[in-house]
Amino acid sequence: MPFDPFTSHAFLSALEVSRSATAKTGWQPQHLVLEAPDGGVLAVAPCYLKSHSRGEYVFDHGWADAYERAGGRYYPKLQVSVPFTPATGRRFLVPPGPAAEPARAALAAGLIELARLRKASSVHVTFMTEAEARLTAAHGYLQRTDQQFHWENAGYATFEDFLGALASRKRKAIRRERREAVEAGITIERLTGAAITEDAWDAFFAFYMDTGSRKWGRPYLTRAFFSLVGESLAENILLVMAKRNGRYVAGALNFIGGDTLFGRHWGAVENHPFLHFELCYYQAIEFAIERRLARVEAGAQGEHKLARGYLPNTTWSAHWIADPALRHAIADYLEQERAYIDEAGRELAAASPFRRDGELTVRAAREDEIETDC
């Protein structure tokens, strides 16, 4: 199965060692381990005892508020996820083989027992695979879906090949945005491996802190985290940096998986039109094409990604709720939410920027007339 940098020991350990995900920050590690009779590790679920709902990207604040207004105690809760990381991946880390399915089932059941032991109100498994969602449903977990925007590589050889698959208007808009993004004398650097220095991390951390302070009130990751992953996962990191007048002014952090490029964080200390799109979306697509990666996942939310070739994809989460009354209320809510999400997904898919069947001949003729300036 393709390498997932976020569920690697290096990434999860860096979160804890850097004091980004600790009991003090409301993420007390409670990893669930399934052991063999001889003491060997059969399976693991990355799990945290949470005292709040921040940094999860699957929002249950309303559930918590309603339950506590009714006299309940929502926290602590168990969160099975990669902290601060809205990227789909396996949450039940089980090696392939005939024992895999029983091991996953044991983890799903074991999390419920752990919740009872820790007097947690609930278990939340977020950004899991669809197969894991089906498995947890059989254990009484409620299912929740949402939408993210992912770019899929249809075997493109170059960025121009990708543009050729778009409707003419979208193609022209992207070319214009890419030109204007660097018009102020900006140069773009892609850094991986040993090319990512501590100076580069210092610059990027300043961008991260600026963006985090404005968007969320407080950033989640410490400066030490970036150095730690820079040491242990250097070849799985792509840092896209913008430089003007000899200094870095913006940057985007990506992680390189076995078949996927994951866009994670962005920031800037200067405002330039379309620079965000260039660093986060277009450079990511170019890199994925060059590396022959299957897709780019550009993080949570953002319908503006659609016009830039990123299409809606379903994400999955599962929720076990201890209190029957709260469970019933949440189940009703999720049924209504699913209908809304499904309808929104259909509307977004209908707004795809890609050419429709039969459009190629018409668009080719128009290009000869109106795109000579590109």
C-alpha positions in Angstrom: 0.0 0.0 0.0 1.3 3.5 -0.8 3.4 5.3 1.9 1.4 7.7 4.1 3.8 10.2 5.7 1.2 11.3 8.3 0.7 7.9 9.9 4.5 7.2 9.9 6.2 7.0 13.3 8.4 9.9 12.3 5.5 12.3 11.8 3.4 11.2 14.8 6.5 11.2 17.0 7.5 14.7 15.9 4.1 16.0 17.0 4.6 14.7 20.5 8.4 15.4 20.9 7.9 19.0 19.6 5.1 19.4 22.2 2.6 20.2 19.5 0.2 17.3 20.4 0.5 16.7 24.2 -1.8 16.6 27.2 -1.0 20.3 27.8 -2.3 21.2 24.3 -5.4 19.1 24.8 -4.1 16.1 22.8 -3.1 13.5 25.3 -1.7 10.4 23.4 -3.8 7.3 24.0 -2.6 5.1 21.1 -4.4 1.8 21.0 -2.1 -1.2 20.4 -3.3 -4.7 19.6 -0.7 -7.2 20.8 0.0 -10.8 19.8 0.3 -13.5 22.5 4.1 -13.2 22.3 4.0 -9.4 22.9 4.5 -8.4 19.2 2.5 -5.6 17.8 -0.4 -6.7 15.5 -2.1 -3.3 14.9 -2.2 0.3 16.1 -4.7 3.1 16.1 -3.3 6.7 16.6 -5.6 7.9 19.4 -5.8 11.0 21.6 -7.8 11.9 24.7 -9.1 15.4 23.8 -10.2 18.2 26.1 -11.5 20.4 23.2 -12.4 20.1 19.5 -9.8 22.3 17.9 -7.4 21.1 15.2 -9.7 18.3 13.9 -11.4 19.7 10.7 -14.5 17.6 11.3 -16.6 19.9 13.4 -18.5 18.7 16.5 -18.5 22.0 18.5 -22.3 22.2 18.1 -22.7 18.6 19.5 -20.5 19.5 22.5 -22.4 22.8 23.2 -25.8 21.2 23.0 -24.8 18.3 25.2 -23.3 20.4 27.9 -26.2 22.8 27.9 -28.4 19.8 28.6 -26.2 18.9 31.6 -23.9 16.3 29.9 -20.1 16.3 29.9 -18.7 16.0 26.3 -15.1 16.2 27.2 -12.9 14.2 27.4 -13.5 12.4 24.1 -11.3 10.0 22.1 -10.0 11.3 18.8 -8.6 8.8 16.3 -6.8 10.9 13.8 -3.5 12.6 12.8 -3.6 15.9 14.8 -4.1 19.0 12.7 -4.1 17.0 9.5 -7.3 16.8 7.3 -5.9 14.1 5.0 -7.6 10.8 4.2 -5.7 7.7 5.2 -5.9 4.5 7.2 -6.6 5.0 10.9 -6.4 1.3 11.8 -2.8 0.6 11.0 -2.8 -3.1 10.2 -0.3 -5.0 8.0 -1.9 -6.8 5.0 -2.8 -10.5 5.3 -5.5 -12.9 6.5 -5.5 -11.4 10.0 -6.0 -7.8 8.8 -9.8 -7.7 9.0 -10.1 -9.3 12.5 -7.4 -6.9 13.7 -9.4 -3.9 12.4 -12.5 -5.2 14.0 -10.6 -5.6 17.3 -9.4 -2.0 17.1 -12.9 -0.7 16.4 -14.3 -2.6 19.5 -11.2 -1.8 21.6 -11.7 2.0 21.1 -15.2 1.7 22.6 -13.7 -0.1 25.6 -11.0 2.5 25.9 -13.6 5.2 25.9 -15.5 3.6 28.7 -12.3 3.1 30.7 -11.3 6.8 30.3 -14.9 7.9 30.9 -15.0 9.6 27.5 -18.3 10.6 26.0 -17.4 9.5 22.5 -15.0 8.1 19.9 -14.3 10.1 16.7 -12.4 8.5 13.8 -11.8 11.2 11.2 -10.5 11.2 7.7 -10.6 7.4 7.6 -10.9 5.3 4.4 -14.3 4.3 3.1 -13.6 0.6 3.9 -12.8 1.5 7.5 -16.1 3.6 7.7 -18.0 0.5 6.6 -16.3 -1.6 9.2 -17.0 0.8 12.1 -20.7 1.0 11.1 -21.0 -2.7 11.9 -19.7 -1.8 15.4 -22.3 0.9 16.1 -20.4 4.0 14.9 -22.4 6.7 13.2 -21.2 7.6 9.7 -20.4 11.1 8.6 -19.3 12.4 5.2 -18.0 15.7 3.9 -16.3 17.0 0.7 -12.7 17.9 -0.1 -11.1 19.0 -3.3 -8.5 16.8 -4.9 -6.6 17.0 -8.2 -6.4 13.7 -10.2 -3.6 13.0 -12.6 -5.1 11.6 -15.8 -1.7 10.6 -17.1 -0.6 14.2 -18.0 3.0 14.6 -19.3 3.1 18.3 -18.7 1.2 21.1 -17.0 0.1 22.2 -20.5 -1.4 18.8 -21.0 -3.5 19.3 -17.9 -4.6 22.8 -19.2 -5.6 21.2 -22.4 -8.2 19.1 -20.6 -9.9 22.3 -19.3 -12.6 24.4 -20.8 -11.1 27.4 -22.7 -12.2 30.0 -20.3 -10.7 28.2 -17.3 -7.5 27.5 -19.2 -7.0 31.2 -20.0 -7.8 32.2 -16.4 -5.1 29.9 -15.0 -2.5 31.1 -17.5 -3.3 34.7 -16.5 -3.1 33.9 -12.8 0.3 32.2 -13.2 1.7 35.2 -15.0 0.4 37.8 -12.6 1.5 35.8 -9.5 5.2 36.5 -10.3 4.9 39.9 -12.0 6.4 41.7 -9.0 9.8 40.1 -9.6 9.0 36.9 -7.7 10.9 33.7 -8.3 9.7 30.3 -7.2 11.9 27.7 -5.5 11.0 24.0 -4.9 13.0 22.6 -2.0 13.2 18.9 -1.0 15.6 16.8 1.0 18.8 18.3 2.0 17.9 21.6 0.2 15.5 22.4 3.0 17.7 24.3 5.5 17.0 25.6 8.9 16.9 29.1 7.4 14.2 28.0 5.0 12.3 26.5 8.0 12.7 29.8 9.9 11.2 31.7 7.0 8.4 29.3 6.6 7.6 29.3 10.3 7.1 33.0 10.2 4.6 32.6 7.3 2.8 29.8 9.2 2.6 31.9 12.4 1.2 34.9 10.6 -1.5 32.9 8.8 -2.3 30.9 11.9 -2.7 33.9 14.1 -5.1 35.6 11.7 -7.2 32.5 10.8 -7.5 30.5 14.0 -6.3 32.7 16.8 -3.4 30.5 17.5 -1.2 28.1 15.4 -1.0 24.5 16.5 2.5 23.5 15.5 5.7 24.6 17.3 8.9 25.6 15.5 10.6 22.4 16.7 8.1 20.3 14.8 9.3 21.6 11.4 13.0 20.8 12.3 12.0 17.3 13.4 10.1 16.4 10.3 12.8 18.1 8.3 15.3 15.6 9.7 13.2 12.4 9.6 11.1 13.0 6.5 13.2 15.3 4.4 12.7 13.3 1.2 8.9 13.3 1.8 8.7 17.1 2.0 8.2 19.6 -0.7 8.6 23.3 0.4 7.5 25.7 -2.3 9.0 29.1 -1.6 8.5 32.5 -3.2 11.4 35.0 -3.1 11.5 38.7 -3.9 14.4 41.1 -3.6 16.6 38.3 -2.2 14.3 37.3 0.7 11.5 34.7 1.1 8.1 36.3 1.2 5.7 33.3 1.0 5.7 29.5 1.1 3.6 26.3 1.0 4.4 23.1 2.8 3.6 19.8 1.1 4.2 16.2 2.1 5.0 13.5 -0.5 3.2 10.2 -0.1 3.6 7.0 -2.2 1.1 8.2 -4.8 -0.2 11.5 -3.4 1.1 15.0 -2.8 -0.5 16.5 0.3 -0.8 20.2 0.6 -0.7 21.3 4.2 0.3 24.8 5.2 0.7 28.2 3.5 1.7 31.6 4.6 3.0 35.0 3.4 4.5 38.2 4.7 3.7 40.1 1.5 0.4 40.2 -0.5 0.7 39.5 -4.2 -2.3 38.6 -6.4 -2.7 34.9 -7.2 0.5 34.0 -5.4 -1.5 31.7 -3.0 -2.9 29.8 -6.0 0.6 29.5 -7.7 2.3 28.1 -4.6 -0.4 25.9 -3.3 -2.2 24.6 -6.4 -0.3 25.1 -9.6 3.2 24.3 -8.4 1.7 21.2 -6.6 0.1 20.0 -9.9 3.4 20.5 -11.8 5.3 18.6 -9.2 2.8 15.8 -9.2 3.0 15.5 -12.9 6.8 15.4 -12.9 6.8 12.8 -10.1 4.0 10.8 -11.7 1.9 11.0 -8.6 -1.7 10.0 -8.9 -3.3 13.0 -7.1 -2.9 16.2 -5.1 -4.9 16.6 -1.9 -5.0 20.3 -1.1 -6.4 20.2 2.4 -9.8 21.1 3.9 -12.5 23.3 2.4 -12.1 25.9 -0.4 -14.6 25.8 -3.3 -12.2 28.2 -5.1 -10.1 25.1 -5.8 -12.7 23.8 -8.2 -11.9 26.3 -10.9 -8.3 25.3 -10.7 -8.8 21.6 -11.5 -9.5 20.2 -8.0 -12.7 18.2 -8.0 -14.9 17.3 -5.0 -14.2 14.0 -3.3 -16.0 12.4 -0.3 -14.3 12.2 3.1 -15.4 9.8 5.8 -15.6 9.8 9.6 -17.2 7.6 12.2 -18.5 8.5 15.6 -19.4 6.3 18.6 -21.6 8.1 21.2 -22.0 6.7 24.6 -25.2 8.5 25.7 -28.2 7.0 23.9 -30.1 10.3 23.8 -27.2 12.2 22.4 -26.5 9.4 19.9 -30.1 9.6 18.7 -30.0 13.4 18.3 -26.7 13.2 16.4 -27.9 10.4 14.2 -30.9 12.6 13.1 -28.6 15.5 12.5 -26.2 13.4 10.3 -29.0 12.0 8.2 -30.0 15.6 7.3 -26.4 16.6 6.8 -25.7 13.7 4.5 -28.5 14.8 2.2 -27.1 18.3 2.1 -23.6 17.1 1.5 -24.7 14.8 -1.3 -26.6 17.6 -3.1 -23.8 20.0 -2.7 -21.4 17.5 -4.1 -23.6 17.0 -7.2 -23.8 20.8 -7.8 -20.0 21.1 -7.4 -19.3 18.2 -9.8 -21.6 19.9 -12.4 -19.4 23.0 -12.2 -16.3 21.0 -13.2 -13.8 23.2 -15.1 -12.9 20.3 -17.4 -14.2 20.0 -21.0 -17.5 18.2 -21.5 -17.7 15.4 -24.0 -17.9 16.9 -27.5 -16.3 20.1 -26.5 -12.8 19.4 -27.9 -13.5 20.3 -31.6 -15.4 23.5 -30.8 -12.8 24.7 -28.3 -9.9 23.9 -30.7 -11.5 26.2 -33.3 -12.0 29.0 -30.7 -8.4 28.8 -29.5 -7.1 29.8 -33.0 -9.3 32.9 -32.8 -9.0 34.2 -29.2 -6.0 32.7 -27.5 -3.2 34.0 -29.6 -2.1 36.3 -26.7 -1.4 33.3 -24.3 
